[in-house]
Amino acid sequence: MQDVVVQVEPRWVRKKAILKIYDIGFRKLAAWVQAGYIRTLKFDDGLQGSRLYYAPDMEDLLLKLSAGHKPIPKIGRVKP
C-alpha cells in the first residue's frame, strides 16, 4: 500500500508572507482589510499580537479586480 501525500496551501497567512505571495504593499493590504475585503484574525489584543490574513479572501479579491469587477466586502467571521 502506498502512502498518499496531500499538499494543502495555508488558509491563514501572516502579513509578511501574504505581502510576498501576492506582491502587494502593506498600505494596500491595510486599505483592503479596512474596506472589509479581507478578513483577519488577531491572537492577542496587545500591540504585538500576531495577525493572520485569510488567503482565500485575497485570491477572491484579486480575481474580481483582474476581471474588472467591483469587490464585495466580506460579512461575518471565518473559523480558523
Sine and cosine of phi, psi and omega as CSV:
sin_phi,cos_phi,sin_psi,cos_psi,sin_omega,cos_omega
0.00,0.00,0.69,-0.72,-0.03,-1.00
-1.00,-0.04,0.53,-0.85,0.11,-0.99
-0.98,0.18,0.69,-0.72,0.01,-1.00
-0.98,-0.19,0.79,-0.61,0.02,-1.00
-0.93,-0.37,0.84,-0.54,0.01,-1.00
-0.92,-0.40,0.83,-0.55,0.05,-1.00
-0.99,-0.12,0.76,-0.65,-0.02,-1.00
-0.82,-0.57,0.75,-0.66,0.06,-1.00
-0.97,0.24,0.57,-0.82,0.01,-1.00
-0.91,0.41,0.63,-0.77,0.02,-1.00
-1.00,0.02,-0.54,0.84,0.02,-1.00
-0.93,-0.37,0.81,-0.59,-0.15,-0.99
-0.77,-0.63,0.59,-0.81,0.06,-1.00
-0.95,0.32,0.35,-0.94,-0.07,-1.00
-0.84,0.55,-0.74,0.67,-0.04,-1.00
-0.86,0.52,-0.66,0.75,-0.02,-1.00
-0.94,0.33,-0.66,0.75,-0.04,-1.00
-0.92,0.38,-0.57,0.82,0.05,-1.00
-0.91,0.41,-0.61,0.79,-0.01,-1.00
-0.96,0.26,-0.71,0.71,-0.04,-1.00
-0.88,0.48,-0.71,0.70,-0.10,-0.99
-0.98,-0.17,0.03,1.00,0.08,-1.00
0.78,0.62,0.83,0.56,0.07,-1.00
-0.81,-0.59,0.23,-0.97,0.03,-1.00
-1.00,0.00,0.34,-0.94,-0.05,-1.00
-0.93,0.38,-0.49,0.87,0.03,-1.00
-0.93,0.37,-0.64,0.77,0.03,-1.00
-0.91,0.41,-0.68,0.74,0.04,-1.00
-0.87,0.50,-0.72,0.69,0.00,-1.00
-0.88,0.47,-0.64,0.77,0.01,-1.00
-0.91,0.41,-0.66,0.76,0.01,-1.00
-0.92,0.39,-0.61,0.79,0.06,-1.00
-0.91,0.41,-0.71,0.70,0.00,-1.00
-0.87,0.49,-0.60,0.80,0.00,-1.00
-0.97,0.24,-0.20,0.98,0.03,-1.00
1.00,-0.02,0.20,0.98,-0.02,-1.00
-0.98,0.18,-0.45,0.89,-0.04,-1.00
-0.79,-0.62,0.81,-0.59,0.01,-1.00
-1.00,0.07,0.52,-0.85,0.00,-1.00
-0.72,-0.69,0.31,-0.95,0.12,-0.99
-0.79,-0.61,0.65,-0.76,0.09,-1.00
-0.85,-0.53,0.78,-0.62,-0.11,-0.99
-1.00,0.07,-0.32,0.95,-0.02,-1.00
-0.64,-0.77,0.67,-0.74,-0.02,-1.00
-0.96,0.29,-0.21,0.98,0.00,-1.00
-0.95,0.31,0.15,-0.99,-0.01,-1.00
-0.90,0.44,-0.51,0.86,-0.05,-1.00
-1.00,-0.06,0.21,0.98,-0.02,-1.00
-0.91,0.42,0.60,-0.80,0.01,-1.00
-0.96,0.29,0.70,-0.71,0.04,-1.00
-0.87,-0.50,0.72,-0.70,0.05,-1.00
-0.89,-0.45,0.49,-0.87,-0.03,-1.00
-0.90,-0.44,0.61,-0.79,-0.06,-1.00
-0.99,0.12,0.96,-0.29,-0.09,-1.00
-0.87,0.50,-0.64,0.77,0.03,-1.00
-0.87,0.49,-0.52,0.85,0.08,-1.00
-0.90,0.43,-0.65,0.76,0.00,-1.00
-0.90,0.43,-0.69,0.72,0.01,-1.00
-0.90,0.44,-0.67,0.75,0.03,-1.00
-0.89,0.45,-0.69,0.72,0.01,-1.00
-0.88,0.47,-0.75,0.67,-0.02,-1.00
-0.91,0.41,-0.57,0.82,0.06,-1.00
-0.90,0.43,-0.71,0.71,0.02,-1.00
-0.90,0.44,-0.70,0.71,0.00,-1.00
-0.89,0.45,-0.66,0.75,-0.01,-1.00
-0.93,0.36,-0.42,0.91,0.03,-1.00
-1.00,0.02,-0.03,1.00,0.03,-1.00
0.99,0.11,0.26,0.97,0.01,-1.00
-1.00,-0.10,0.42,-0.91,0.05,-1.00
-0.98,0.18,0.77,-0.64,0.02,-1.00
-0.93,0.37,0.46,-0.89,-0.01,-1.00
-0.93,-0.37,0.77,-0.64,0.04,-1.00
-0.88,0.47,0.58,-0.81,0.00,-1.00
-0.99,0.14,0.63,-0.78,0.01,-1.00
-0.90,-0.43,0.69,-0.72,0.07,-1.00
1.00,-0.06,-0.10,-1.00,-0.05,-1.00
-0.91,-0.42,0.38,-0.93,0.05,-1.00
-0.91,-0.41,0.74,-0.67,0.03,-1.00
-0.98,0.20,0.74,-0.67,-0.01,-1.00
-0.93,0.38,0.00,0.00,0.00,0.00
